[in-house]
Amino acid sequence: MAYKVGIIGASGYGGAEILRLLANRPEYKIEVVTADSQKNKRITDLYPHLTAYSQNIFQDYKEVKSALDGCDLVFCSLPHGEAMKLLPDLKSKCLVDLGGYFRLQDPQAYEKWYGTSHTAKSELKNWTYGLTEIFREEISKSSRIANPGCYPTAATMAIWPLLKNSLI
């Protein structure tokens, strides 16, 4: 049985990479792909190399929200500020946010680092920082994963052995 997957913001770089990575993984079935700006276009019109999705079209989020709620796994790759408006209402079994909206559990820290208030402060505590090298056990028990960014991952992985061994 395949896992039903949805991708919110599938026309951008992150969404397209998720599609590419899952194209040859039969245990994952792409059910819903949203891209409001590309609504009703075939995925292959925008990404001809993604031939596995020649029959899939980009859909408007509002029109397919209930289908996303029924997915086993939903990836979100939206422009800055949009995910925190949509993800708190999703009921999918597992959500992975590729943006930085749920990486920090402290609303004040979020405001300090991102320069704006979080619009879903009560949701922050429900998300797990998805750096598997450090938080593998927590991630395995979580249904809301905040994907770490490339710069924080590089910095954290470089300094983690020093912190872990109390060298700094």
C-alpha positions in Angstrom: 0.0 0.0 0.0 1.3 3.4 -1.0 1.4 6.5 1.2 -0.8 9.2 -0.2 1.3 12.4 -0.6 0.3 16.0 -1.1 2.6 18.9 -1.9 1.5 22.5 -1.3 3.5 24.9 -3.4 4.7 22.3 -5.8 5.6 24.7 -8.6 8.6 26.2 -6.7 12.1 24.8 -6.3 11.4 22.9 -3.1 8.1 21.4 -4.3 9.7 20.4 -7.6 12.5 18.7 -5.8 10.1 16.7 -3.6 8.3 15.6 -6.8 11.7 14.6 -8.4 12.8 12.7 -5.3 9.5 10.7 -5.1 9.1 10.0 -8.8 10.8 6.6 -8.6 9.4 5.7 -5.2 6.3 3.5 -5.7 5.6 3.5 -2.0 4.6 7.1 -2.3 1.7 8.1 -4.5 1.3 11.8 -5.3 -2.4 12.6 -4.7 -2.5 16.4 -4.6 -0.2 19.1 -5.9 -1.1 22.7 -5.4 0.4 25.8 -7.0 -2.2 28.6 -7.1 -0.1 30.6 -9.7 0.1 27.6 -12.0 -3.5 26.4 -11.4 -4.8 23.9 -14.1 -1.4 23.5 -15.8 0.2 20.1 -16.1 3.3 19.5 -14.0 5.2 18.6 -17.1 4.3 21.9 -18.7 6.5 23.6 -16.1 8.9 20.7 -15.5 9.2 18.5 -18.6 11.7 16.2 -16.9 9.1 15.1 -14.4 7.5 12.6 -16.8 6.2 10.4 -14.0 3.6 13.2 -13.4 2.5 13.8 -17.0 -1.2 13.4 -15.9 -1.0 15.5 -12.8 -2.1 19.1 -12.8 -1.4 21.9 -10.3 -4.5 22.7 -8.3 -5.7 25.6 -6.2 -5.2 25.0 -2.5 -8.7 26.1 -1.5 -10.2 23.7 -3.9 -8.3 20.6 -2.7 -7.9 21.2 1.0 -10.1 18.3 2.0 -8.0 16.0 -0.3 -4.9 17.2 1.5 -6.5 16.5 4.9 -6.8 12.9 3.7 -3.2 12.5 2.8 -0.7 10.5 4.8 2.1 13.0 4.2 2.0 16.6 3.1 5.0 18.7 2.2 4.7 22.5 2.2 6.9 24.7 0.2 5.2 28.1 0.1 6.6 31.6 -0.2 7.6 33.4 3.0 4.8 33.8 5.5 2.2 31.7 3.8 2.6 28.4 5.6 1.8 29.7 9.0 -1.6 30.8 7.6 -2.5 27.4 6.2 -0.8 24.5 8.1 -2.5 24.9 11.4 -5.8 24.0 9.8 -4.6 20.9 8.0 -5.5 17.5 9.4 -3.1 15.4 7.4 -1.4 12.5 9.3 2.1 14.0 8.8 3.1 17.5 7.7 6.6 18.6 6.7 7.2 22.3 6.3 10.2 23.2 4.2 10.1 26.9 5.2 11.2 28.4 8.5 7.8 29.0 10.0 7.7 26.3 12.6 11.4 25.7 13.4 11.4 27.8 16.6 9.0 26.9 19.4 9.4 30.3 21.2 7.3 33.0 19.5 9.6 35.7 20.8 12.6 34.0 19.3 10.7 33.7 16.0 10.0 37.4 16.0 13.6 38.2 16.9 15.1 36.1 14.1 12.5 36.5 11.4 11.6 40.1 12.1 7.8 39.5 12.2 5.2 38.0 14.6 4.1 34.5 14.1 0.4 34.2 13.2 0.0 30.7 14.7 1.9 31.0 18.0 -0.1 28.3 19.7 0.9 25.8 17.0 4.7 26.2 17.5 4.8 23.7 20.4 3.4 21.0 18.1 6.3 21.0 15.7 9.6 19.1 15.9 12.8 20.5 14.4 13.7 18.0 11.7 17.5 17.7 12.0 17.6 13.9 12.1 21.2 13.7 13.2 20.3 15.2 16.5 16.5 14.8 16.9 15.9 11.4 15.3 13.9 10.0 18.1 11.7 13.1 18.5 11.0 13.2 14.8 10.0 9.5 14.7 7.2 10.3 17.2 6.1 13.6 15.6 3.4 14.3 13.0 4.6 17.9 12.4 8.2 18.3 11.2 9.9 21.6 10.6 12.5 20.9 8.0 15.8 22.6 8.9 17.4 25.1 6.5 20.7 24.5 4.8 22.6 27.3 6.6 21.4 26.3 10.1 22.1 22.6 9.3 25.6 23.3 8.1 26.4 25.5 11.2 24.8 23.1 13.7 26.4 20.0 12.3 29.8 21.7 12.4 29.5 22.8 16.0 27.4 19.8 17.4 30.3 17.5 18.3 31.9 20.3 20.3 28.6 21.0 22.1 27.8 17.4 22.7 31.2 16.7 24.2 31.2 19.9 26.3 34.2 21.3 24.5 32.6 24.8 24.2 
